[in-house]
Amino acid sequence: MSVRRYLFPILLLFACQVLWSQTKAGGLVVDASGDPVAFANILFAGSSEGTITNDDGRFYLESEAVWDTLVVSYIGYATRRIVLEQRVNTGLRIEMEESGEELDEVVVYMGRQPKKDNPAIDILRKIWEKKRRNGVKLFDQYAYDTYEKIEFDLNTIDSSLMESRVFRGLEFIFEDLDTSRITGKTYLPIFLNEKFSRVYGDNRIGEERTDVLGNKNSGFSNNQAIIAFVQDLYSEYDIYDNYLKFFDKSFTSPLSTTGVDTYNYVLADSAFLGDKWCYNIIYYPRRKNELTFKGDFWVNDTTYAVARINLAVTRSANINWVKEIYIEQEFDVLSDSVFLLKRDYMLSDFALNKKEESRGVYGKRTTVYDNYVFNRPRGRAFYKGESDPFDPRVFNRDDAFWSANRLEALNKDERGIYTLLDTLRTVPKFNTYYNLVSILGSGYVEIDKWNLDLGNIYSVFGYNDAEGVRLRGGARTYFGQNDPWRLEGYMAYGFLDKKVKYGISGKWLLDRKTRLILSGGNRRDIEQLGLSLTATNDVLGRSVASSAVFTVGNNNRLTNINLSTLAVDIEPLENFRIRFGGSLRTLRSALPDVFSLDYLDPEAPGGVASEVRQFDLTTTLIYTPGKETIGYGVERRDVNDTYSTLLLHYTQGLQGFLESDFDYRKVQFSYSQPWQVGGMGRLLSTVEVGKTFGEVPLVMLNVVPGNQTLFSIYNTFPNLDFYEFVTDTYASLHLEHNFNGRLFSRIPLLRDWNLREIVGLRGVWGQLSEANQLLNSPANIPLQAPDDSIYWEYSVGVGNIFKIFRIDFNFRGNYLDNPDARAFSVTGAFGFHF
């Protein structure tokens, strides 16, 4: 994931609730020695409204009803009844006294619970049996309305923050503050996004359709980067699934069939919820540092459908930049037996660290479900047709629309966000903050009066053996997020070769419905080729290896490239793209004295040529099932990264056309797939195969991608030099698994560091025909293919070092007799990951 996705919560810090509650209580539970009591049970006396203390013994509880007594219980301690003298009771310090008396059956039993003869686990097994026969799954067809409200708040507001220089001149934003019902902290709402949709589904044919009918947000309606960030942040989930995915991490659900190995369960109570008798089960993790929750749920005694549940991520969970995650779901009863989701609430507390006093940003999502309709068949064609979620009318609904379709009214703080953001956008200081973080996130400096962006700032400086120090500057047109066309270009200068390089490209969206796009461009530059087996013709792209300041070995196999392209893209079906294109390339060595690209050519002087001129026609099919995007302009943003990619690429070289040198054919296929392996982390896999028919020079063969940089680059071989293996027929496999700290969490000395273990395995087999070896015989590098046996490497790595660094130790499995073979290497990477 890129850095910009995690800069936007910081943006919200500078960019500049809940319904009135009758009783609030919060504080700390300790024992006689002053040590915090984790997982103690907190209840309003006479109610089923309660919570559990966190790992640090802290709690916060809130109710819309009036309560005058708080009950605190924990195994081995006398139950305390605390009189609440006010409606707001924060800062409580409750000391528990040891007791030898046996607690009654409604007290929460803590510590490791037995798996055998545990009534809570017996109930859990009944939930597993019936979980696929609950809710909308009971009906042939269904339809319902959803109203989603996503809010960001600046939290932990105190006098030092309000008086800081950062907010000088912006003091008016602190006039309206409120307190979170979950954490008890003061917060300031600064961003709100509302969306109203109608959902249709058919369980018989396995189809579902969502029509977005309205979308509105405060101050950032044209900033799709923020909208995409928000969408990915709050992906959909089902509590009955074994694993719940949040922030690219898979948390074990308390209702999971693997839950008995992950959680302790206690049958705490039974009572009527409405007119339905339900059991109350409390759960908490068996071990620290795993991706787990703590909380409780109520389940019906006959249908074994969950009626109410809350989930709070444990403070020790191995996740960065998120201090708290809290989830509540409520269900309605239909026809005495069917429980339908009514309300889903999720709060995330983003902060630089997990200390209690650390400031950050709340992210809150509330989704309300209503107006269920069942068993109204619609044809399969209905589900294939899709509304346009980016229809401008969706973003311009009037107040009457929102008054009629908000399934939950805005409170005064939420209503005030729209006014606050409108005011802030007129304050120069706020715009300065906004622009600064926008630059860091996108890499571009916006020049509004010219409708131009300058950048990318992250590619200004580079270095390689051919150019020496290299400076690059670029720009792109930018009228808005959904521009139907875009021009982009750059110029660069190398201080060693004293030459100017450039690239320019353009894209035009001809038809929005089918995503018909015409694109073209030209680039003259120096590039490190052979970093990818699957061919690309990206006019403006530049690899890390082409400009890496620090490298290993002789990094001098660079190529001068003059590339012109013209292509047409179309997306006849969702996530299925077809591209037809043509390219004209002129290729020669950038350092001919040390890296020869010579090949036999009877028509060249001396029978040897050192430059290739080639015209190709290409057809590319790309299928990305599950991919989500946002926007409708010529360039869209990806929302998620959990989708697979299947690519089929065909190239036809045309000899003689535009003085093209070679006639050949090339077929290539690749398949990349991320896999969520339950609680064991995430596996990324890539398979690539390809074959070239005909004789072609070295620069047109398939080079096994080596990596002589110090960076960990997926889909390359870090112990191979550039051009060490060259093929015209190949098959490769890359596997990289991140355990997300699952193993380290079981090692006492390591578990508190929240490190993450990463393992990799990669291999490639290939051949190089005798005809291609003879054609390229003048080249001054050995031409070898891994045909005797599969070349393979493996690596072990440690991630999340200081939350941002990763280091990999890479080992070469064979071909150790190759000249200058590197048996071992160390590479690294840095980035912001949850």
N, C-alpha and C positions, 0 to 999 in steps of 0.2 A: 504494500500500500504506500501511496505517496505521502510526503510530509504535509501537503496542503490539507489533507483530510483531517488532520489533527490540529491544524492551526485555527480552524474555524471556531472551536470552543473558546480559544483565546480572543479571537475577534469579538465574540459576544461579551467578553469582559469589558471591553471598551465601548461597545456599540450603544451603549446608550449615551392571599390569592385564594388562596383557596377559599371556599365558602365559609361563612362565619360559623365557628364552632363554639359549642357551649362549654365544654370541659377540656382542658389541656393539662397534661402532666408529663414531666420529663426530669431526668436526673441520673444518678449513679447509685448502683447497688454494690455494697462492699461487705466483707466479713469483719469479724472483730479485730483483725490485724490490719484492716484497711485495704486488703487486696480485693480487686474487682471480682464480682460473682457473675460469670458468663452463663447465658442461657437460663437465667431465672425467669419464672413465669410472672407476668404482670397482668392484672385484670381490674376493670372497674367492678366493684362489688355489686352482685346481683345481675350482671350482664355476661354476654359471651364475647364482649369486645376486649381484646387483649393483645399483648405482644410479648416478645422475649428480649432480654438484655443481649447486647452484642458481645463480641469477644472482650471488650474493655469494660463490660458491666454497665454500659449506658443504655438508656431507653428513652423513647418518646411515644406518648399515647394520646390520642385525641378522639373526641366523640361529639356528635351534633346534639346528643342528649345531655342532660344535667346529671352529674354523679358527684357524690360527696365523699366516697371512700375508695381507696386503692388497695388491692390485695396483692401481696408479694409473697411467693412461695418458692421453695427450693429444697430438694431432698437433703435431709440432715440438719435443716434449720427450722426454727419455729416460724410459722406463717405470720407475717406482719400485716396489720390493717392500718393504713395511713389515712388520716382524715384530711380531706382537701378543703382548705379554708377559703380558697378563691377559685374562680373559674379557670384562671391561668396559674399553674403551679410548676414553674421550671426551676432548675437548680436544686432539686431535691437530692439529699444524700441519705440513703436508707441503709442502715447497718443491720445485718442478719445475725441472730443469735443461734448458737448450736442447740439442738434439741434431740433428746433420745426418744421422743414419742413417735409412734408410727403415724405416718401421714395417711389421710383418707384417699379414696380412689380417684378424686379429681385433681390431685396434686401432680405436677409434672415430674416424672422420674428422670433424672439426668445421668450422665455417665454412659458407659457402653451397655446397650440393651441386648438381651438374648434374641436370637433368631427363632429358636424353637419355643413353641407354646407361648407365643406373643400374640395376643388378640389383635393388636394393631396390624401385624403382618398378615394375619388371616383375612382381615378386611381389605388390605392392600391387594391380596390375590383375587378377591372378588372384583375389585376395580379393574384389574388386568383382564379378567374374563369378559367384562361387559363394556370396556372402553370404546370398542368399535360399534356399539349399539346405542350410543348416546347422542344427544344433540341433533344437528341437521342430518347426520348419517342415518337416522331412523326413517327418513322420507325419500321417496323416489326423486322428487324435485323440491327445491327450496328457493326462496328469495328473501332478502332483508335489506334494510337501510343501515348504513354505518356513518357515524359522524366522528371524525378524528381531530383531536386538538393537541398540537405539539407546542410546548412552551420552553423557552430557555430563561433562566433567572440567574442573576449575579447573587451569590450567597455569602454568608458570614459578613454582613455589613456591620461595621463598627465605626466609632468616631475617627480612628486613625486612618481608615480607608477614605471616609468622606472628606477628611481634611488634607488628604495627600495632594501633591502637585498634579498627579495624573488627572484628577477630576476638578482641578481649579477651573472655574468658569462653567462647570457642568453640575453645580451643586443642586440645581432644581430637580434632577432625576431622583434624588433621595427623599422627595417630599412624601411619597407613598410607598411604605414598606409593609411587609407582612411576615408571618412566621410559618414555617413548614410544619404541617401536621405529622410528618414522618420523623424529621430530625430535630425540630424545635429551633432551627436557626432562622435568623432574619434574612430575608431575600428581597430582591428587586426584579420584577418581571421586565425583560428587555426584548423578547422575540416571541411571536405567536404565529402559528400556521394552522389554518382550519381547512378541512376537506370533507365534503359530503359525497357519498357514493351509494350506488345501488348494486347489490351483488345477486347474481343468478347462478344456480348450479343444478346439475342433474347427476345423481349418484349412479344411475343405471349405465350411462355412457361415459362417466368420468370426466365431465366437462364443467368448467366454471367461467363466468364472465363478470367483469367489474366495470361498471360505467361511472366514471368520475363526473359528477354533475356540477361541482363547484369547488374552487380552491382559492384561498385568500390568505395572505400573510402580511405581517407588519414591516414595511420598510424595505423588504428584500425581494419583492415579487419578481424582479428580473435577474436575480442572482441564482442561477441554477446550480452553482457550486455548493451553496449553502443548502438548497433544496435537496440535491443529490446526497449530500452528507447526512442530512436529517433522515432521508428515506432509508439509507443503508444502516444508519444507527439503530433505527427502530424497525427491524424486519419482523415479519409475522412469525408467530410460534403457536404451538398447541401444547397445553400442559400435559396431555396424555402421551405425547411423544417421549421416547426414552431420553432424548437429549434436546436441550433448548439452546439455540444459537444466539448469542449476543456478542457484539463487538468482535466477530471472527473467532469466538471461543465457544466450545460446546460444553455446556453445563449439564450435569446429570439431573434430570427431573426427579422430584420426590415421588412421582408416580411411575417412575421407570421400573421395568422388570429387572433391572440391575441395581435398583435402589437399596435392596437389603444388604448388599455388600458395601454400600457407600454411606448409608444413613442409619441412625438409630431412630426407631419409631416407638411412640408411647400413646396408648389409648387414654386420653386425658379426661374426656367428659362425654356426655350424651345429653341432648336437649332438643326441644322443638325449635326449628327455624321456620317461622310462619306456622303452617300446620303440618310440617313434615318432620318426623323424628330423624335426627342425624347424629352421627358420631363425630367427635372432635379428636383428631390425631395430630400430635406434635412431632416434628422431625428435626434432626440436627445432624451434622456430619460426624462420621466416625473418625476422620483424620483431618489434620490441618493442611493448608496449602493446596487443596484440590479445588476444582471448579464446582462448588456446591452451594446450596442454600441452607437457610434455617427458617423455620416458621411453623405454620399449622394449616390444616384444612378441615372442613366439615363435609361429610359424605353421607348421602341418604342411606337408610338402613335396608331398603328393598331394591332400588334400581342401582345402587352403588355408583351413582353419578355425583360428582363433586358439586356442592352447592356454593362453597366459598373457599378461597385459598389465598394465602399470602406467602411470598417468597422473598427472603432477604439474603443477598450474597454475603458470605462470611468475610470478615475483614482480612483474614489470612489468605483468601483466594488469590491465585497467581494471575493477576490482571493489573495492567498499568493504567495510570491516569484516571482511574475510576475508584472512588472511595466507597461509594454506596450504590447498590442497586436494590430497589424495592418494588415488588409487583403485587397487585391485588386483582383478583377476578371475582365477579359476582354473577350468579346464574339465576334465571327466573324459572318457575315451574309452569309447565304447560300440560294440561289434561291430566293432572295428578301424578304424572310419572316422568315426563320429558323435561330435562333441564337444559335450557338454552342460555348461551352466553349473553349477558346483559350489559356488563361494564368491565372494561379492562384498563387498569391504571398502572403506569410504570414510571418510576423516578430513578434517575441516575445522577450521582454527584461526581462531576468531573473535577479533579484537582491534581496538582503536581505531586502530592504525596498523600498518605493516608492518615496523617496526624489530625487529631480532632480539631485543632484550631486553624488548619489550612483553608485558605479561600479557594473558591472555584466557581463552577457554573452548574446549576441544576438543569437537567434535561427531563422534561415531564411529558409523557404521552397519555392522553385519556381517549379511549375509544368506546363509544356507546352504540349498542346494537338494538334495533327496534323494527316494528312493522314486519314481522315474519309472516310469510305466506308459503303454503306447502302444496305439493302435488298438482302443480299447474304445468303440464308438459309444454315444452318449446322444442322446435326442431333443431337438429344438429347444426343447420345453417345459421340459426340464431346465435349460437356460441362461436361460430367462425367469424361472424361479423363483429366488429369491435368499435366502440365509440372512440373519439379522438380526445385523449386526456389533455392535449395541449391546444385544443380549440380556444381561441382568444376569449370566447364568450364564457368559458369555464372560469377564467381569471377575472372576469368583470361582472360578477353577479352583484345585484344591488342589495340594499339593506333588507328589502322585503323578502328576498330569497333566503337570506340567512336567518331572519326572524322566524320564517316558516319551517326551516329545515335543521336548525340547531337542535339536536336531541338532548343537549344539556346547555343551559344558558350560561353566558359568560358572567363572571363576577365583576365587581367594579375595577379590580386591579387588572384583569385581563382586558376589559374594555379600554382601560387607560393606556395599554401598550401601543395601540394604533396612534393615539395622539402623541405619546412620548416619542415614538420613532419619527413621526412627521416633523416634530420640533427639532429633534437631534440632527436630522439631515440638513438643517439650516445653520448648524453651529460649526464654524470652521475647524475648531479643535477636534470635534468628533470625526469630521471628514478626514482629517489628517491621520488619526488613528486607523480609521477604516481603510484608507488607501494604503497605509504602511503594511498592514496585515494582509490585505489583498495582494500586494506585490509579493510578499513572502510566500503566500499560498499558491499563486498562479505563475509567478516568475516573470510577470509582465507589468510594465508601468503604463497606466492608462492616461492617454492624452485625449480628453473628451472633445475638445474643440476641433481636433483634427480627425476624430473617429479612428484613432490609431492607437495601437499598443506597441511599446518598445520592449524588446527582450529577445530571447529568454535570458534573464540575468544569470542563470546557473550555467550557461555555456559561454560566458565571455572569455574565460581564460583556459588555455590548453597547452599541451607540449607533446611533441613527438620528434623522432630522429630526423625526419625530412624537413620539417618546418621550424624546429626549435620552439621558442616561445610563440604562441599563437593567440591573437585577439580576435574576437568575433562580436558583431553587433547585428541585431535584426529588428524587424517590425512586422506587424500584421494589421490589416484593416479590422475594425471592430465597431459596428454600429449598435450591436445588442447581442444577447445570448442566442437568439434564433435567426441570425443573419442567413439569408438564402445564398449568399456567396461570400467568399473570403479570399483575399490575396495575402501571401506571406513570403518574406524573403530575408536574406542575410548577406553580409559581406564579412570576409575574414582576411587576416594578413599574417604571414609567417615571417618572423624576423631573421630566420636562417636562410631560407630560400628567396626571401624578398619578393614574394609573389602574392597577388590578390586572388582570393577565391570567392565564389558567390553561389547562391542558390535562390531560385524563385519558383513559387508554385501558386496555382489557383484552383478553386473548387466552386462549382455552381450547382445548386439544387434545382433541377428542372421540374420535378414532380414530387410533392411531399408525400403523397399516398404510397407510392411505390419506391420512394427514396431513390429516384433516378438522379444520379450525380455525374456530371462531366468534370474531369480533372486533368491537369497537365502541369508540366514544369520542366525546368532545366537546372542542372547543377554541375559546376566545375570545381573540383575539390580534391583533397588527398584523403584517402580512407583506408582503414584496416579491413580488408575483405576477409571472408572465411570465418566469420563469427557466428554464422547460422547455416545449418544444412539446408533449410527450406528457403528458397530464393525470394528476395523482396526487391522492389524498385521504389523505395521510399526516397523521394527527392531531397527532403530536408533533414532526414534522420542522420544521426551521427553516434557511433558507438563510443562507450567509455574507453575502449582500447585505442581508439584513434587519437585520443588526447590525454591519455593517462600520464601523469607526472612521474609516477614511480612504477617501474616494471622490472621483471626479472628476465635474464638472458638477453640475447640480441633481438631487440624489438625494432627491426628495420625492414620488415617485409610489407611495405606500404605501396599503395597503388594510386596513380593519377587517374581520375575518372571524369569523363564528360558524359553526362547522362541526360537524355531528353525522354519524357514520357507523355503519353496521352491515353486516358482510360475512361470507360463508362461503367458505373456501378448501378445495380438495381437490386431491390429487396422485394421480390414478388410475394414471399411469405415471411412472417415474423421471424427474425433472427436467422434468416437464410439469405445470404448475399451472393450475387453473381457479378464478377468483374471481367470485362473484356478490355484488353489493352495492347498497346504497342510501345516498344522502347528502342532507342538507338543509343548504343554505348561505344565510347572510345576509351580503351584501357591500355595503360603502359606503366612500367615500374616508376615509382617516385625516387628510388635509389638504385639505378641500374648497375652500379659498380658492385653492389653487394647482394642485390636481389634481382635476378634476371627472370623476365617473363618471355624469353625468346622461344620460338617454336619453328619447326621446319616449314618453309614456304617456297616451293620451286620458282614462283614468280617474283620473289623479292631479291634484291641484290645480295649475292653471296648465298642465296638459298635459305636465309634465316630472316624472320621478321620479329620485331620486338613490340609491335603495337597491334591491337585487335580493334576492328571496327565491326560492330554486330547489330543487326536489326532483328528483333524478336517479336512474335505475337504471343500473347499469354491469355489463358482462361483460368480463372480462379473461382472455386466454390468454397464458401465459408459458412459453416453451420454452428451456431452458438446457442444451443437449447438452454433455457433458463436465464439468459442474459437480460438484465433490466437496464434501460437507458432513460434519460430525461432530456427533454427538448425536442424541437422539430426542425431546427435549422440544418445547415449543411454540415455542422459539426455538433454531435450530441455527446453527452457525458454518460459514462458508465456509472451505474448506481452500485452494483455488486461485483464481486470477483469470485463467485462460487460456481460459475457456469463452466461447462466443458467447451472445447473448441475443436472442431473437425475441419481440416483444410485439405483440399485437393487442388493441385497446381499443375497446369500443363503449359509447356513452352515449346514453340515451334520457331526455329531459326530459319531465316530466308536468305540464302546465299545470293548475292548479286543485287538484291534490292537495296537502294541507297548505298551501293558499294559494300554491302555486308559480306563478311568473309566466310561464314560457315553455314552449312545446312545440317541441322540436327534436331532431335526431339528429346524432351525431358519430362518425366512424370514424377511428381512428388506428393506424398501424403503425410500428414501429421495429425496426431490426436493428443490433446492435453486435457487432463481431468484432475480437479482437486477432489479429495475424498475426506469427509469428516468421519474419522474412525472412532466414533463415540467419545468416551472419556479418555481415549489414548492419543488424542491430538489430531493433526491434519497431515495427510499424505498428498503430495503433488507428483503426478506422473505424466510423462510425455513419451510417445512413441513416434518415430519418424522413419519412413522408408522412401527410397527413390532410385531412379535409374535414368542414365543418359544414353540415348541411342545415337551413335555417330561419333566422329573424332572431333575433339575440341581442345583448345589450348588450356593451360593451367588456370587462368582467371575465370574460366567458364566451367571447370570441374567442381565437384562437391568436396570442399575441404572440411575435414573433421574439426569442429570449432575448439581450438585451444584457448588458453587464457594465460597470458604473461603479465597481467596486471595483479595488483594486490587485493582486488575486490572479489568477493564471492558473487559470481554471475551464474544464475541458474541456466541450465541447458548448454553449458560449456564444460570442457575438461581442464581443470586447473593445473594438471601436471603435464599437459601437452603444450609444446611450442606451436606458434602459428605455422601452418603448412607442414606440420610433422607427418600427418597422414592425409593423403589425397585419394579420392575415390570417384568412380563413375556409377557404382552400384553400392548402396549402403542400407543399413538398418541399425537404428540406435534406440536405446531405452534409458530414460533418466527417472530416478526415484529419489524423492527427498521427503523425509518425515520429521515433523516437529512434534515432539511429545508434550509440549507446553508445560514442562515441569512435572509431569506425572511421575517420573522416576526419581528425580531429585527431591520431591516432596516426602519421600520415605527415608531420606538420609538425614539424620539429626543435625549434622554440622552444616548442611547445605540448604535445608528446607526454608530457612528464614531469608535467604538471599533471593528467592524467587527466580532462580536461573532456569533456563529451558534447554533441554537436550535436543540436538538435531543430528540425524544420521542421513547419509546419502549413499546411493549406489548407482553407478552409471556404466554403460558399456556400449560398444559400437563394433559392428562388423562391416567390412567393405571390400570391394575389389576394384582394380584398375586394369583395364584391358591392355593387351600388348600393343594394340594400335595407338592408344592414347599415350602409352609410355614412349613409343618411338617418336610420335609427333612432338613431344615436349622434351626430347633428349638434350637439346642445348641448354636447358635451364640449369642454373648452378646450385640447385637444392635437390637433395635426393627425393625421388618420387616413390613413396611406399604406401601401401594400403594394408589395413589390419585383416588380411585374408587367411593367414595361417591359423589364427585363433582370435576370438573376440577380445578386443582391447577393453580393459575395465579398470575402474578406480572405485575407491570408497572413501568416505570422509566421516568424521565425527566432529561435532561442533557444540559450542555453548552459546546460547543467545540470551538476550535480556540482561546483559552486563551493564550495570548502571542504567537499566531500562532502555538503552538506545544502541548498545554495541553487540556485535556478534563476531565470533572468531571460529574458523573452521580449520581442521587439521586434515589434509588431503593425502592419501596414500595411493601410489601407482601399483596396480596389480601385476602387470607383465610388460613385455617389450622393454625390459630394463637395459638391454644391450644397445638400444638406439643411441646414436651420437648425442652427447650432452643430455641424456635422459634424466628427468627430474623425478626421483623416487618419492619425494616428499615436498609438500609446500604448505604454507600457511596463508590463508586469505581471510578477509574480514568484510564487514558491512556495517552500516549504521542506518537507523531509521526510527520512526515513532510508530510503535505497534501497541495495541491494547494487550 
